[in-house]
Amino acid sequence: MSTCPEPAAHRPHTSTDVDVLSDVIASLRSGRPFANQEDRAGTWHTPFAPFAGAGFHIVLKGSCELLMPDDRSLTLDIGDVILTPHGTQHVLRDQGRTDTTFGAPTSLLCGAYRLDRTRSHPLLSALPDVIHLRSQIGHHPALRSAVFLLGDELANPQQGSSAALSTLLDLLLVYILRAWLQDEADRGAPGWSAALADPAVGAALSAMHESPARAWTVEELGKRANLSRAAFARRFTALVGEPPLTYLTWWRLSVAARLLKESGASLESVAQNIGYGSRYAFAHAFKREHGISPGRYRLTHTGSQHPTRWHPESGVTERPHADGTSNDSFSNV
């Protein structure tokens, strides 16, 4: 019996063939994440202004309260993780007097990810204003491990800590989103969590992300899941929120935008990489989607960018001073 692997074209496709979530994150990320440890005691109140990215907080010690603009409040305990995917304004403050303590010390890991919101992926757009993942023994162990490692690196900085923190912060975002999607799928919530968990739709999304240049048809995508064209189209549209080929076009032109910003590839090469037969057809589709020609988009979105810092209380970004220092409270790691 032959031990050669089955040709890719005949392997059964699953939602794990291509990592859709990683593609989504890669299409959104801009610049490096930044974070640092914030220690509070007594009575305290820290506002966080709206931010063009995603902010996060992890309670390393103690507890606190999170307040949202609509007066929602959440009690955060040790090990809890908060993500504000849309950079929504919010406040962290002490819980005040309890039966046992007043203004007990609280230690937080706070930070943010810069995101390119010019073409926000529908998965991100569908996320709530705040994601609250409670600390539970045995629940999302990878996320808990990342939290522990981050806390340890900040508490005990050593040679290589800057590189370690940057990598761990990248992992943290993946683990937070993965944990939320898993929780949503477990409770049967509709939307992207269900789409990625669905064998038919997840496989189709993976196929489109794996080979965006391929001339996919709805019938071909449906056959991979043993569904008729109509049944597959209904299922995909119900879970993703738009028809299969509409999403494919959106994803192709999102990939094109990233290639224009991050590579020196010619327009002909970019067009071929996303399935357009000529640069003219590509340019027409790109301008229809982005409102600007590919060449002008490249000129507008590339070039030297100085790193910026975020003032949590004002939302103001600034270039560091010539010596690399800044007076903000978060460190760009």
N, C-alpha and C positions, 0 to 999 in steps of 0.2 A: 504494500500500500504506500502510495506517495505521501511524503511528509511536507511537500511544498505548500506554502500558504495559499489559501484560496484567493483568486484574483479579486482585487478591490471592487471591481464592478459587480461581482456576484456575492460579496459578503453581505449578510444581513446588516442593515444600518440601525443604529440605536442612537438615542439622544446623547450618548457619551462619545460618539465617534469624533466629534469636533466640539471643543469647549466653547459653547455659545456665550456663557457668562464672561469668560476671559476676553472674548472678542468685544463684548459690550463695554467692559471696563477699559480695554485698550483704546477704544474709539472715543472715550470720554475724558480720560486722564490728560491733564495738562500741567507740566511742572512737577516738582517733588512734593510729597506730603510733608507736613510739619506738625510738631507736637512738643509738649513738655509737661512735666509734672507740676500741678498746682496744689499747694497745701493751704488749707483754710482752718480757722479756729474762731470760736466766739460767734458773734453775729456778723454775717457777711452776705453780700448780694452782688452777683456778677452778671451784668447784661451782655448778651452776644448779639451784635447787630447782624442784619441780613448779609449773606456772603455768597459770592458767585462760585460756590463749590458745595462740598458736603462736610459738615462738621461732625465730630464725635466726642464722646465723653465716656470714660470708664472709671467707676468708683473703686479705687484701690484700698481705701480705708474709710471707715465711718459711713455716713449716709448724708443725703441732701435732698432737695426738692427741685424739680424742673417745672418752670412755668412757661406756657405757650401764649401767643398773642390772643387767642380766643378764650383765655382763662382756664384752659385745661391744666391740670397739674399732675405730676407723676412723682411718687416717692422712689428714690433710688437708693439701693442698699449695696453693700460691698459685693463686688463682682458683677454688678449690673453694667450693661453696655447700652449706650444711646448713640444712634446715628440720625442726623438731620440731613437727609439726602438732597434737599433743595436749599440748604443754607438758610433755613427759616429763622427769623429772629426768636430768641428765647432768653430765659433767665435761669441761672442756677443760684440757689440760696440755701442757707442753713435751715434746718427744720425747727429751730427754736427749742423751747423747753419740752422735755418728755418726762416720764415718770422717774427716770434714773439720771438724766444728765442735762446740762444746758450748754449748747454750743460746743459739743464734742468735736475734736479734731477730725477733719476730713481731708483725704488725699485723693486727688483726681488726676487722671491722664487725659488731657484735652488736646485736640488738634483738628486738622482739616485736610481735605484733598481738594486741589484745584481741578475743576471740571470744565471742559469746553461745552458750553450750553448752546452753541450756535446750531447744533443738530443733535439735540438730546434724544438718546435712544428711548423708544416707548417703554422699555422695561424700567428705566429710571423714572420716566415721567409718571408711571403708574404707582411708584412707591409713595407711601404716606409721608406727611410732613415730619413725623418722628417715628423711628423704629426703636422699640424698647425690648431688649433681650435680657430677661431676668437670669440671674445666676442660679443654676440648678445643678446639683450633683449628677454627673453622668450625662448631662444634656449638652450637646455640641462640644465635645471634648477638644476638637482642634481649635475652636475659638477660645476656649478657656486656656489652652496651652499658650496661644499667642499673647493673650492678656498677661499671663504669668511672666513670659519672657520679656515683654515690653516693660513691665513693672520692674523686673530685675535689672534690665539694662539701664533704666533711668536711675535706679537706686544705687547701682554699682557700676558706674561707667569705667570702661577699660579701653585698651588699644583696640581699635576696630569697632567701637560702639556706634560711630556715625553710620558706617555701612550696615551694621546689624539693625539699627533702628529704622533706616530707610526700607530695608527688606521686610522687616517685621510689620511696618505700617502698610506696605503693599499687601501682605498676607492678611492683615487685619480686615481690610476692606473686602477682600474676597470672602473671608470667613463670615463676616457680618451679613453680607448679602446672601451667601449660601444658606446660612442658618435661618434667615427670614423666609427665603423661598421654600425651604424645607418645612418650616412651621406652617406656612400658608397652604402648601400642598397637603400636609397632614390633616388640616382641618377642612379640606375640600374647597378652599377659596378659589374663585374664578380668576382669570387673568394670566399673567406671565408665569406664575408659579405652576399653574395647571398646565400651561402650554409646554413648558420644559419637561414636566413630569409625564405628559401624555406620550405614549409610544409613537403614535402616528405623527403628531405635530412636532414633537421633539426631534424625531428622525428627519423630518422635512427641514426644520430650521438648521440642523446640523449639516445637512447636505448643501443647503444654500450658502451657509457660511464657509463650508469647505471648498466649494467650487462656484463662486459667484459669477464666473465668466461662462459657465455652462448654460446652454439654451434650454433651461428647465421649462417643462409644461406642467400644468396642474395635473394632467392625467398621469404623467410619469411619477410625480411626487406621490400621488395617491396610490399608485401600484406598489410603491415601496412599503406601504402600510396595508396592502390588500384591501383598499377601499376604492369605491368608484370615484370618478372625477367629482361628481356632485357632492357625494357624502364627505369626501376629503375637504373640498372647498368650504362647505358649511362648518365643518369641525374646526378647521384652521381659523376661519374668520371669527367664529364665536370665541375662541380662546385668545387669539393674538389681537383681534380688534380691527383687522383689515385683511383683504384677500391675499392669497399666497404671492401672486406675481406683483401686487402693489408693494408688499413688504420686500420682495426681492429687488425691485427697482430702487426702493429707499436704501436698502443695505448696500447695493452696488455703488450708489452715488455717495454714500457715507464713506465707503472704502476709498473711493476716488479722492474725496476731500482729504483724507488722511495721507494718501500717497502724495498729493500735491503739496501738502504742508511739510511732510517729513522726508521726502526723497527728491532726487533730482531727475526722476524718470521723465522722459518726453511725454507729450500729450498722447502720441500714438501708443506708447507703451502702457500708459495708464488706461487708455480706452480698451486695449486688448486684454488687460488684466481683469477688467470687470465685465467683459462680454460685449463690447461695442465694436462693430466691424470697421469703423472709420473714426478719425478724430472729429469729423464734422457732426456725425450722429451723436457722438459723446458730448461734444460742446453744446449741442442743442438741448440734449436731455439735462445736462448739468446746469445750464442757465435757467431752464424751466424750473428745476428743483431748488436751486440756490439763489436765483435772481442775479447772477453775476457769471461772467465767462470763466472757464477754468484758468486761463492765463492770469486774469486780474485777481482771481481768488488766491492763486499762488503768491502773487506780489503782495497782496494784502495780509496774508496769514503767515508769511515766513520772514526771517530776518532775525537779528540778534535781539534777544529778550533778556533783560536783567532780572534776576530773581527778586521777588517781592516778599513783603511780610504782611501779616494780617494783624491789625489791632482788634482783638475780640470786642472791645467795648464800643468802638467807633466804626468798625468795618472798613477803615481806610487802609489801602495798600500803599507801600512806599518802597523805593530802592534802598538797600542798605547804604550806610555811609562808606566812604572810600576804604576804610579799614575793615569793612565787613560787619561792623556792629550796627545795632539798631536799638531803639528804645521800646520795642514791642515786647509782649509777655510770652509769645510763642517762639520757639526756636525752629528754624528751617533745618531739618536734619537730613 
